[in-house]
Amino acid sequence: MENTTRIAAQLAFLSEADKLKSVLRATTLCDSSRRENSGEHSWHVALFAATLAEHAARPVDVGRVIRMLLLHDLVEIDAGDTPIHGAHDPAAQAAAEQRAASRIFGLLPTDQGREFRTLWDEFEAAETDDAVFAKSIDRMQPVISNLESGGQSWRQYDVTLAQIETRVGIKVRRGAPTLWAALKARIDTWFSEA
């Protein structure tokens, strides 16, 4: 691929990625002033990973984790955001995300598209140490937003402590047990006072 064609493909991908800023999530900002968008979420979880990598259950390559987190929600451009506590068909959502990954990463030059898609697939599978930690951080960030905002989306979706444990706690504990222990005390306090 000639250089100008390669750059054109990369710029097309980056322009498409800008659409992630228009995908609204259920979680609000910590100050509860508005809902966050998926672009903000991706930046914030990447920053969480850079800041909290020392707490990973196993050694991780923080650069790879950050790259996964920057890519992980690009599929929401086509598939939309599915709140973890909302009602949805997981199989239909997974199929929509697979189609979106093929289209969006397919905008890139073949080698780079394959590299990004491989990272995205690794994140989705959550089997490597890097992906397990990335998943735990992805689950952790909305918890912090809810704790800071007075439980905005937890109240909206009528979330229970048991749901937090099964939908969030298991994943955070798997990748960062010390972070889950610190969060769990705050979560328990919030639910006891709610």
DODRENTI-844654 format. One record per atom (N, C-alpha, C): residue in one letter; y, x, z. Coordinates in pm, whole numbers, padded with zeros to 5 digits, always signed. Each point is the difference from the previous one (the first is absolute). Example, Ala and Ser with C-alpha at 12.3 -4.5 7.8 and 13.67 -1.06 7.14 Angstrom:
<rs>
A-00569+01319+00780A+00119-00089+00000A+00120+00090+00000S+00105-00035-00072S+00119+00082+00006S+00109-00077+00073
</rs>
This chain:
<rs>
M-00117+00086+00000M+00117-00086+00000M+00123+00090+00000E+00088-00023-00094E+00121+00083-00006E+00090-00031+00119N+00083+00095+00038N+00079-00008+00123N+00091-00123+00004T+00067-00033-00111T+00091-00115+00002T-00078-00130+00017T-00118-00008-00058T-00083-00119+00015T-00051-00011+00143R-00038+00113+00058R-00048+00003+00139R+00111-00045+00095I+00118+00054-00018I+00112-00038+00085I+00033-00148-00017A-00004-00048-00122A+00028-00142-00024A-00100-00089+00075A-00128+00038-00002A-00103-00077+00072A+00025+00005+00150Q+00034+00117+00052Q+00027+00014+00142Q+00122-00082+00043L+00104+00001-00082L+00119-00079+00031L-00028-00150-00008A-00085-00040-00093A-00039-00142-00009A-00073-00042+00127F-00088+00085+00048F-00072-00028+00125F+00098-00012+00116L+00093+00093+00009L+00097-00002+00110L+00091-00123-00007S+00036-00042-00119S+00080-00123-00014S-00082-00121+00044E-00126-00001-00037E-00089-00110+00043E-00015+00001+00151A-00014+00117+00060A-00016+00012+00145A+00120-00056+00075D+00117+00000-00062D+00120-00055+00063D-00018-00148+00036K-00088-00068-00072K-00025-00142+00025K-00060-00024+00138L-00057+00104+00061L-00059-00016+00134L+00107-00037+00102K+00124+00037-00027K+00111-00033+00089K+00028-00150+00004S-00051-00074-00097S+00021-00145-00006S-00114-00081+00060V-00105+00067+00045V-00115-00069+00061V+00027-00011+00150L+00024-00122+00046L+00027-00021+00142L-00130-00012+00078R+00001+00056+00118R-00115-00003+00091R+00026-00101+00112A-00102-00036+00073A+00015-00093+00113A+00072+00068+00117T-00020+00130+00015T+00057+00073+00113T+00150+00018-00018T+00072-00016+00110T+00144+00021-00005T+00032+00146+00036L+00124+00036-00021L+00048+00128+00047L-00005-00001+00153C+00004+00116+00061C-00006+00008+00146C+00114-00078+00067D+00115-00009-00067D+00112-00075+00059D-00008-00149-00031S-00106-00042-00067S-00029-00139-00040S+00108-00063-00086S+00085+00080-00065S+00108-00054-00081S-00048-00059-00132R-00114+00047-00050R-00054-00050-00126R-00142+00050-00017R-00070-00056-00098R-00133+00050-00033R+00011+00133-00073E-00096+00087+00024E+00000+00126-00072E-00062-00020-00137N+00029+00090-00092N-00067-00005-00129N-00107+00108-00004S-00088-00008-00098S-00113+00092-00006S+00042+00143-00029G+00111+00020-00068G+00051+00135-00021G+00042+00063+00132E+00069-00078+00082E+00040+00049+00133E-00123+00029+00086H-00098-00089-00007H-00123+00020+00076H-00068+00131-00040S-00011+00024-00130S-00067+00121-00047S+00071+00125+00048W+00133+00000-00006W+00076+00114+00052W-00023+00015+00150H+00002-00111+00073H-00009+00008+00145H-00138+00049+00045V-00106-00049-00065V-00133+00047+00041V-00020+00146-00037A+00061+00046-00109A-00007+00143-00034A+00068+00082+00108L+00113-00048+00050L+00070+00069+00109L-00082-00005+00129F-00064-00114+00027F-00091-00010+00115F-00107+00108-00009A-00060+00016-00119A-00108+00098-00017A+00052+00141+00024A+00117+00032-00055A+00056+00134+00018A+00028+00027+00148T+00044-00101+00070T+00038+00014+00141T-00121+00001+00093L-00102-00078-00031L-00110-00023+00093L-00132+00066-00039A+00000+00083-00103A-00125+00060-00050A-00075+00077+00107E+00069+00057+00096E-00067+00076+00106E-00094-00087+00084H+00014-00132-00010H-00082-00092+00078H-00120-00055-00077A-00021+00052-00121A-00115-00045-00079A-00129+00035+00074A-00099-00088-00012A-00128+00022+00068A-00068+00127-00050R+00018+00031-00127R-00058+00120-00061R+00111+00070-00078P-00012+00127-00026P+00104+00070-00076P+00022-00065-00137V+00128-00012-00036V+00035-00061-00130V+00097+00090-00074D+00003-00019-00131D+00099+00065-00086D+00116-00099-00009V+00104+00023+00080V+00108-00098+00011V+00069-00024-00134G+00004+00102-00086G+00058-00020-00134G-00077-00102-00081R-00133+00007+00006R-00084-00098-00071R+00016-00138+00062V+00007-00007+00132V+00018-00128+00068V+00132-00063-00043I+00106+00077-00003I+00130-00052-00041I-00005-00049-00145R-00064+00076-00086R-00011-00044-00140R-00077-00132-00009M-00108-00013+00074M-00074-00127+00000M+00090-00115+00043L+00074+00023+00106L+00084-00106+00055L+00116-00036-00093L+00050+00096-00075L+00105-00031-00097L-00055-00081-00117L-00129+00016-00030L-00062-00070-00112L-00069-00131+00039H-00039-00015+00126H-00096-00103+00039H+00042-00143-00031D+00128-00030+00005D+00043-00138-00023D+00059-00025-00137L-00002+00097-00091L+00055-00024-00134L-00066-00119-00068V-00125-00027+00033V-00070-00114-00062V+00066-00133+00034E+00079-00003+00107E+00068-00124+00039E+00104-00043-00102I+00039+00089-00089I+00092-00038-00108I-00060-00116-00079D-00130+00008-00026D-00071-00106-00074D-00071-00099+00093A-00064+00052+00105A-00088-00082+00083A+00072-00064+00118G+00122+00041+00030G+00073-00054+00114G-00052+00058+00131D+00076-00026+00105D-00041+00043+00133D-00082-00110+00064T-00108+00037+00063T-00084-00095+00071T+00008+00032+00149P+00071-00083+00077P+00010+00027+00144P-00139+00006+00064I-00020+00099+00084I-00130+00020+00063I-00043-00121+00083H+00097-00073+00053H-00033-00116+00083H+00014-00131-00076G+00025+00007-00130G+00013-00120-00081G-00135-00043-00057A-00003-00121-00051A-00122-00053-00062A-00001+00042-00147H-00108+00063-00043H-00014+00040-00139H-00147+00028-00030D-00030+00009-00128D-00135+00031-00045D-00008+00151-00023P-00066+00073+00090P-00004+00147-00012P-00060+00049-00133A-00101-00066-00051A-00063+00043-00126A+00097-00018-00117A+00070-00111-00003A+00098-00024-00107A+00115+00100+00009Q+00044+00029+00122Q+00109+00097+00019Q-00045+00139-00044A-00122+00039+00037A-00051+00132-00039A-00010+00012-00151A-00045-00105-00067A-00010+00002-00147A+00139+00012-00063A+00098-00074+00054A+00137+00007-00052A+00057+00141+00020E-00031+00061+00114E+00051+00135+00026E-00067+00103-00091Q-00127-00016-00030Q-00067+00091-00092Q+00063-00008-00139R+00027-00122-00047R+00066-00016-00131R+00139+00063+00002A+00072-00021+00109A+00135+00056+00012A-00005+00153+00001A-00096+00058+00071A-00012+00145+00004A-00025+00056-00140S-00087-00065-00075S-00028+00046-00136S+00126-00005-00086R+00075-00108+00009R+00120-00014-00082R+00108+00099+00042I+00031+00005+00129I+00113+00080+00048I-00028+00150-00014F-00116+00046+00045F-00031+00142-00013F-00025+00037-00145G-00035-00100-00082G-00019+00022-00143G+00129+00028-00075L+00114-00023+00063L+00129+00031-00062L+00024+00151-00006L-00063+00074+00090L+00019+00144+00010L-00078+00075-00107P+00034+00127-00023P-00087+00083-00083P-00142-00004+00058T-00100+00009-00084T-00139-00021+00040T-00041+00081+00122D+00031+00130+00001D-00044+00083+00112D+00066-00042+00131Q+00129-00030-00005Q+00071-00039+00120Q-00039-00141+00044G-00020-00089-00095G-00045-00134+00033G-00136+00002+00068R-00088+00085-00049R-00134+00014+00060R+00012+00056+00142E+00086+00099+00019E+00020+00060+00132E+00053-00103+00100F+00101-00077-00040F+00058-00100+00090F-00100-00112+00027R-00073-00041-00102R-00099-00106+00019R-00111+00047+00094T-00040+00125-00011T-00102+00054+00088T+00047-00002+00145L+00126+00038+00023L+00055-00007+00136L+00005-00143+00050W+00040-00093-00086W+00006-00141+00038W-00140-00052+00034D-00097+00033-00085D-00139-00043+00027D-00051+00060+00131E+00034+00126+00026E-00042+00065+00124E+00060-00073+00121F+00127-00035-00009F+00065-00075+00108F-00071-00134+00022E-00026-00071-00107E-00065-00131+00010E-00139+00011+00063A-00075+00102-00036A-00137+00016+00053A+00002+00041+00147A+00102+00072+00043A+00015+00043+00139A-00125+00067+00056E-00050+00099-00074E-00119+00072+00045E+00031+00145+00034T+00098+00062-00064T+00035+00139+00030T+00091+00003+00123D+00008+00115+00064D+00087+00013+00117D+00146-00033-00034D+00046+00047-00117D+00139-00028-00040D+00023-00150-00017A-00094-00067-00066A+00017-00144-00025A-00014-00082+00128V-00090+00040+00088V-00016-00072+00127V+00130+00007+00080F+00060+00119+00006F+00127+00013+00072F+00110-00078-00071A+00006+00008-00132A+00102-00075-00075A-00012-00150+00029K-00120-00053+00000K-00022-00143+00030K+00046-00033+00141S-00028+00090+00093S+00040-00029+00138S+00151-00006+00013I+00070+00088-00068I+00146+00001+00004I+00055-00123-00071D-00062-00040-00110D+00043-00120-00072D-00011-00124+00088R-00102-00006+00084R-00018-00113+00091R+00094+00009+00121M+00035+00122+00037M+00081+00020+00120M+00146-00039-00020Q+00057+00031-00114Q+00144-00020-00022Q+00043-00146+00021P-00072-00100-00053P+00041-00138+00027P-00008-00039+00147V-00092+00060+00074V-00010-00026+00143V+00129+00045+00069I+00046+00120-00033I+00125+00049+00058I+00115-00094-00036S+00007-00041-00125S+00107-00092-00042S-00005-00130+00080N-00120-00052+00022N-00013-00124+00078N+00039+00021+00145L-00043+00111+00058L+00037+00027+00139L+00151+00015+00015E+00064+00065-00096E+00144+00022+00007E+00081-00127-00033S-00056-00088-00081S+00074-00119-00044S-00032-00125+00081G-00072+00015+00108G-00036-00117+00080G-00116-00080-00059G-00082+00066-00080G-00119-00066-00056G+00029-00097-00112Q+00098+00030-00083Q+00043-00092-00106Q-00117-00053-00083S-00074+00087-00067S-00107-00052-00086S-00121-00044+00081W-00020+00057+00120W-00110-00049+00084W+00024-00145+00037R+00121-00034+00032R+00031-00140+00034R-00015-00090-00124Q+00050+00048-00111Q-00006-00079-00124Q-00144-00033-00039Y-00090+00096+00017Y-00140-00018-00040Y-00090-00038+00117D+00059-00027+00116D-00075-00042+00118D-00114+00099+00030V+00034+00127+00003V-00098+00107+00017V-00043+00008+00147T-00130+00023+00017T-00055+00014+00135T-00029+00148+00029L-00017+00029+00127L-00036+00135+00041L-00134+00040-00061A-00092-00094-00008A-00131+00030-00061A+00015+00037-00147Q+00089-00067-00072Q+00023+00034-00141Q+00058+00140-00014I+00092+00036+00088I+00056+00135-00004I-00111+00102+00020E-00088-00026+00093E-00110+00092+00028E-00092+00015-00122T-00041-00111-00062T-00097+00008-00109T+00061+00040-00134R+00123-00041-00026R+00061+00029-00130R+00081+00128-00002V+00043+00045+00116V+00086+00118+00008V-00064+00109+00087G-00035-00037+00121G-00047+00097+00098G-00118+00083-00047I-00096-00063-00063I-00119+00073-00046I+00039+00111-00096K+00091-00030-00094K+00041+00101-00099K+00086+00109+00062V+00093-00037+00087V+00085+00101+00062V-00084+00089+00091R-00087-00060+00078R-00085+00078+00092R-00088+00097-00078R-00050-00042-00115R-00088+00086-00080R+00073+00127-00046G+00125-00013-00040G+00073+00114-00054G+00087+00073+00099A+00039-00069+00108A+00093+00060+00096A-00017-00067+00136P-00110+00027+00070P-00028-00069+00125P+00108+00017+00107T+00064+00115+00006T+00104+00018+00101T+00122-00087-00031L+00028-00019-00128L+00111-00088-00037L-00033-00145+00035W-00125-00038-00024W-00038-00138+00034W+00010-00022+00151A-00043+00096+00079A+00008-00014+00146A+00145-00020+00043A+00091+00075-00060A+00142-00015+00034A+00054-00136-00045L-00042-00044-00117L+00045-00131-00051L-00060-00116+00078K-00126+00013+00036K-00072-00110+00065K+00070-00045+00127A+00050+00094+00078A+00070-00037+00124A+00124-00084-00032R+00073+00039-00102R+00120-00077-00039R-00037-00137-00056I-00107-00005-00078I-00046-00127-00058I-00044-00095+00112D-00078+00051+00094D-00047-00083+00112D+00118-00056+00078T+00101+00082+00025T+00119-00044+00072T+00071-00111-00080W+00015+00020-00129W+00069-00100-00083W-00073-00133+00007F-00132+00002-00018F-00076-00126+00001F-00001-00065+00140S+00004+00079+00104S+00001-00059+00135S+00136-00066+00031E+00104+00045-00068E+00134-00056+00025E+00040-00105-00104A-00074-00009-00110A+00037-00093-00109A-00022-00145+00037
</rs>
